[in-house]
Amino acid sequence: MADQGKQGVKRSRKGEPKVPVNENSPVIQAFRVYQSELDTRHDKHERLVKVSRDITIDSKRTIFLLQRVAGSDSESALLEEASDKIKQIQKAKFVLIAEELQDEDPYRFIRAYSPGLQEYIEAVSFFKYIKCKELVTLQEIQQDLIFPKHNDSGQTCDQESQMQPEMVDSQECNISPTQSEQKGTIEVHVPPIEYMLGVADLTGELMRLAINSVGAGNLDIPFEVCEFLRKMQSGFQSFSYVSREVKKKLHTLNQSLQKVETACYTLQVRGSEIPKHMLVDVLSSPMSDIHMYTDDQAMDE
């Protein structure tokens, strides 16, 4: 009987007419504003995610292009092509993110474009190392992501007055630190933690560069890469535990360094016994010292 009574109540409630919403109510009006703000924020987040995916794809293509430098006779042409790709990413992709983040808190949307930003930092740092044998700085990354602000007529604020000197690529020369403080500009903020995560991914590409250079007959690059990775390892270890992501990247850095160190050991000890054209096959073989060392370490862990 009790169940039948409950069912009867449900039937009666279903049959009741819906109460009309009073749009003039302050509560309803407040929630309409909240709805509009949330929809705007979600749409902006989705646009940033889409641009970040495009940046990731273009950055990976730039990295693949730079990996061809090891066995190429036209290194300067490849570097020039890679530089053009990086500038195209800045002007065509990152400027869209800068426009979306204008007058916004960048940390609110950092997770939307973080993957693309890290991949871009990896590509730029790889380019800087191949060209100058140096590590790109956070300031250089940030200065390249500052763009002139456009007004309603489509012109930049600089065009309204006198033309200012064109912004020069920071990979080729030094940039004044006061440039980011100029008015009439928009930028993509690069948090230090994102810079660290992007640079940490560089170690895997340097390890591949060291192995590929052996196949090209350049036996000096593995030792240069090994010394560079040791400096990076020392720098990352000085930060101790910063975040869980940095800890994972540091583990990958250690693995890459161990592979390069084992390759250098093989070249130093057995290099005179093995012909140069067979060294890369020896280093890439599953029975090589590199794979045996890393596999034993993985089993121990």
C-alpha positions as CSV (number, residue, x, y, z in Angstrom):
1,M,0.0,0.0,0.0
2,A,2.8,2.4,0.8
3,D,4.5,1.7,-2.5
4,Q,1.2,2.3,-4.3
5,G,0.9,5.6,-2.4
6,K,4.4,6.7,-3.5
7,Q,3.7,5.8,-7.1
8,G,0.5,7.8,-7.0
9,V,2.4,10.8,-5.7
10,K,4.9,10.5,-8.5
11,R,2.2,10.3,-11.1
12,S,0.5,13.3,-9.7
13,R,3.8,15.3,-9.7
14,K,4.5,14.3,-13.3
15,G,1.2,15.6,-14.2
16,E,1.7,19.0,-12.7
17,P,2.4,21.8,-15.1
18,K,5.9,23.3,-15.1
19,V,6.3,26.5,-13.2
20,P,7.4,29.3,-15.6
21,V,10.8,30.8,-14.9
22,N,10.8,34.5,-14.0
23,E,13.6,35.9,-16.0
24,N,13.4,39.1,-14.1
25,S,14.4,37.4,-10.9
26,P,17.9,38.5,-9.6
27,V,18.9,34.9,-9.0
28,I,18.0,33.8,-12.5
29,Q,19.8,36.8,-14.0
30,A,22.9,36.0,-11.9
31,F,23.0,32.4,-13.1
32,R,22.5,33.5,-16.7
33,V,25.7,35.6,-16.3
34,Y,27.5,32.6,-14.7
35,Q,26.4,30.5,-17.7
36,S,27.7,33.0,-20.2
37,E,31.0,33.3,-18.4
38,L,31.5,29.5,-18.2
39,D,30.6,29.0,-21.8
40,T,33.1,31.7,-22.9
41,R,35.8,30.1,-20.7
42,H,35.2,26.6,-22.0
43,D,35.2,27.8,-25.7
44,K,38.5,29.6,-25.1
45,H,39.9,26.5,-23.5
46,E,39.0,24.4,-26.5
47,R,40.5,26.9,-28.9
48,L,43.7,26.9,-27.0
49,V,43.8,23.1,-26.9
50,K,43.4,23.0,-30.7
51,V,46.2,25.5,-31.3
52,S,48.4,23.6,-28.9
53,R,47.9,20.5,-30.9
54,D,49.0,22.3,-34.1
55,I,52.1,23.6,-32.3
56,T,53.0,20.1,-31.1
57,I,52.7,18.7,-34.6
58,D,54.8,21.5,-36.2
59,S,57.4,21.3,-33.4
60,K,57.8,17.6,-33.8
61,R,58.3,18.1,-37.6
62,T,61.0,20.7,-36.8
63,I,62.8,18.2,-34.5
64,F,62.7,15.5,-37.1
65,L,64.2,17.9,-39.6
66,L,67.0,18.8,-37.1
67,Q,67.8,15.1,-36.6
68,R,68.8,15.0,-40.2
69,V,71.7,17.3,-39.6
70,A,73.9,14.5,-38.2
71,G,74.2,12.8,-41.6
72,S,73.7,15.8,-44.0
73,D,76.3,17.7,-46.0
74,S,74.1,20.8,-46.0
75,E,73.8,21.6,-42.3
76,S,73.4,25.3,-42.9
77,A,70.4,24.8,-45.3
78,L,68.7,22.5,-42.8
79,L,69.3,25.0,-39.9
80,E,67.8,27.8,-42.0
81,E,64.8,25.7,-42.9
82,A,64.3,24.8,-39.2
83,S,64.6,28.5,-38.2
84,D,61.9,29.4,-40.7
85,K,59.6,26.7,-39.3
86,I,60.2,28.0,-35.7
87,K,59.4,31.6,-36.8
88,Q,56.3,30.3,-38.6
89,I,55.1,28.6,-35.4
90,Q,55.6,31.9,-33.5
91,K,53.8,34.1,-36.0
92,A,51.0,31.7,-37.0
93,K,50.3,29.8,-33.9
94,F,51.6,31.4,-30.7
95,V,50.2,34.8,-31.7
96,L,46.7,33.2,-31.6
97,I,47.4,32.0,-28.0
98,A,48.6,35.5,-27.1
99,E,45.4,37.1,-28.4
100,E,43.3,34.6,-26.5
101,L,45.2,35.2,-23.3
102,Q,45.0,39.0,-23.6
103,D,43.7,40.5,-20.3
104,E,43.4,36.9,-18.9
105,D,45.3,35.1,-16.1
106,P,47.6,32.8,-18.1
107,Y,47.8,30.3,-15.3
108,R,44.1,29.7,-15.6
109,F,44.6,28.3,-19.1
110,I,48.1,27.0,-18.8
111,R,47.0,23.3,-18.9
112,A,45.3,24.0,-22.3
113,Y,48.5,25.0,-24.1
114,S,51.2,23.4,-21.9
115,P,51.9,20.4,-24.2
116,G,52.4,22.5,-27.2
117,L,54.6,25.0,-25.3
118,Q,56.8,22.2,-24.0
119,E,57.2,20.7,-27.4
120,Y,58.0,24.1,-28.8
121,I,60.7,24.7,-26.1
122,E,62.2,21.3,-26.9
123,A,62.4,22.2,-30.6
124,V,63.9,25.6,-30.0
125,S,66.5,24.3,-27.5
126,F,67.5,21.5,-29.9
127,F,67.9,24.1,-32.6
128,K,70.0,26.3,-30.3
129,Y,72.2,23.4,-29.3
130,I,73.0,22.3,-32.9
131,K,73.7,25.9,-33.9
132,C,75.6,27.3,-30.9
133,K,76.2,24.3,-28.6
134,E,74.4,26.2,-25.9
135,L,71.2,25.9,-23.9
136,V,68.5,28.3,-24.7
137,T,67.5,30.5,-21.8
138,L,64.1,31.3,-20.4
139,Q,64.5,34.9,-21.4
140,E,65.1,34.0,-25.0
141,I,62.1,31.8,-25.1
142,Q,59.9,34.5,-23.6
143,Q,61.2,37.3,-25.8
144,D,60.3,35.3,-28.9
145,L,56.7,35.0,-27.8
146,I,56.1,38.8,-27.5
147,F,54.0,40.2,-30.4
148,P,52.8,43.6,-31.4
149,K,49.2,44.3,-30.4
150,H,46.7,45.0,-33.1
151,N,44.0,47.7,-32.9
152,D,40.5,47.6,-34.3
153,S,41.7,48.7,-37.8
154,G,44.1,45.7,-38.0
155,Q,47.3,47.8,-37.7
156,T,49.8,47.3,-35.0
157,C,50.4,50.0,-32.4
158,D,53.8,50.5,-33.8
159,Q,52.4,51.3,-37.3
160,E,50.3,54.1,-35.9
161,S,53.3,55.9,-34.8
162,Q,56.8,55.4,-36.3
163,M,58.0,52.0,-37.3
164,Q,60.2,50.6,-34.5
165,P,63.1,48.3,-35.3
166,E,61.9,44.8,-36.3
167,M,62.1,42.2,-33.5
168,V,65.1,40.1,-34.2
169,D,65.2,36.4,-33.5
170,S,66.7,35.7,-30.1
171,Q,68.4,32.6,-31.3
172,E,70.8,34.7,-33.3
173,C,71.5,37.7,-31.1
174,N,70.9,39.1,-27.7
175,I,67.7,41.0,-27.0
176,S,67.2,43.9,-24.6
177,P,65.5,42.8,-21.4
178,T,63.3,45.9,-21.5
179,Q,61.5,44.9,-24.7
180,S,58.9,42.8,-22.8
181,E,58.0,46.0,-20.9
182,Q,57.1,48.0,-23.9
183,K,53.5,49.1,-24.3
184,G,51.3,47.9,-27.1
185,T,52.4,44.2,-27.0
186,I,50.8,40.9,-26.2
187,E,52.7,37.8,-25.1
188,V,52.4,34.2,-24.2
189,H,53.6,33.8,-20.7
190,V,56.2,31.0,-20.2
191,P,56.3,29.8,-16.6
192,P,59.7,28.6,-15.3
193,I,58.3,25.1,-14.6
194,E,57.2,24.8,-18.3
195,Y,60.6,25.9,-19.4
196,M,62.2,23.2,-17.2
197,L,59.9,20.5,-18.5
198,G,60.5,21.5,-22.1
199,V,64.3,21.5,-21.7
200,A,64.2,18.2,-20.0
201,D,62.7,16.6,-23.1
202,L,65.8,17.8,-25.0
203,T,67.9,15.0,-23.5
204,G,66.2,12.3,-25.5
205,E,66.8,14.2,-28.8
206,L,70.5,14.7,-27.9
207,M,70.8,11.0,-27.2
208,R,69.5,10.2,-30.7
209,L,71.7,12.8,-32.2
210,A,74.8,11.2,-30.5
211,I,73.9,7.8,-31.9
212,N,73.0,9.0,-35.3
213,S,76.3,11.0,-35.5
214,V,78.2,7.8,-35.1
215,G,76.6,6.4,-38.2
216,A,77.6,9.6,-40.1
217,G,81.2,9.1,-39.0
218,N,81.4,11.9,-36.5
219,L,82.8,10.4,-33.4
220,D,83.3,13.6,-31.5
221,I,79.6,14.5,-31.1
222,P,78.8,11.7,-28.6
223,F,81.5,13.0,-26.2
224,E,80.2,16.6,-26.6
225,V,76.7,15.5,-26.0
226,C,77.8,13.5,-22.9
227,E,79.5,16.5,-21.4
228,F,76.5,18.7,-22.1
229,L,74.0,16.2,-20.6
230,R,76.2,15.9,-17.4
231,K,75.8,19.6,-16.9
232,M,72.1,19.4,-17.4
233,Q,71.8,16.6,-15.0
234,S,73.8,18.6,-12.4
235,G,71.5,21.5,-12.9
236,F,68.3,19.5,-12.5
237,Q,69.5,17.7,-9.5
238,S,70.2,21.0,-7.8
239,F,66.5,21.8,-7.8
240,S,65.8,18.6,-5.8
241,Y,62.0,17.7,-5.8
242,V,60.2,20.5,-7.6
243,S,57.2,18.6,-8.9
244,R,56.2,15.2,-9.9
245,E,56.6,16.0,-13.6
246,V,60.1,17.2,-13.1
247,K,60.9,14.0,-11.2
248,K,59.8,11.9,-14.2
249,K,61.7,14.0,-16.6
250,L,64.8,13.7,-14.4
251,H,64.5,9.9,-14.6
252,T,64.4,10.0,-18.4
253,L,67.4,12.4,-18.4
254,N,69.4,9.9,-16.3
255,Q,68.5,7.1,-18.8
256,S,69.5,9.2,-21.8
257,L,72.8,10.2,-20.1
258,Q,73.6,6.5,-19.3
259,K,73.0,5.5,-22.9
260,V,75.3,8.2,-24.2
261,E,78.0,7.4,-21.6
262,T,77.9,3.7,-22.5
263,A,78.2,4.7,-26.2
264,C,81.2,6.9,-25.4
265,Y,82.7,4.0,-23.4
266,T,82.2,1.6,-26.4
267,L,83.8,4.1,-28.8
268,Q,86.7,4.8,-26.5
269,V,87.5,1.1,-25.7
270,R,86.4,-0.8,-28.8
271,G,86.4,2.0,-31.4
272,S,89.8,0.9,-32.8
273,E,88.6,-2.7,-33.1
274,I,85.4,-2.0,-35.0
275,P,85.2,-0.3,-38.5
276,K,83.5,3.1,-38.4
277,H,80.7,2.1,-40.7
278,M,79.8,-0.7,-38.3
279,L,79.9,1.3,-35.1
280,V,76.3,2.4,-35.3
281,D,75.1,-1.2,-35.9
282,V,77.0,-2.3,-32.8
283,L,75.5,0.5,-30.7
284,S,72.0,-0.2,-32.0
285,S,72.3,-4.0,-31.5
286,P,70.1,-5.5,-28.8
287,M,73.3,-7.2,-27.5
288,S,75.3,-4.0,-27.3
289,D,76.6,-2.6,-24.0
290,I,74.0,0.2,-24.2
291,H,71.0,-2.1,-24.2
292,M,72.5,-4.6,-21.8
293,Y,73.3,-1.9,-19.3
294,T,69.9,-0.2,-19.5
295,D,68.0,-3.6,-19.3
296,D,70.0,-4.7,-16.3
297,Q,69.2,-1.4,-14.6
298,A,65.5,-1.7,-15.4
299,M,65.5,-5.2,-13.8
300,D,67.2,-3.9,-10.7
301,E,64.6,-1.2,-10.3
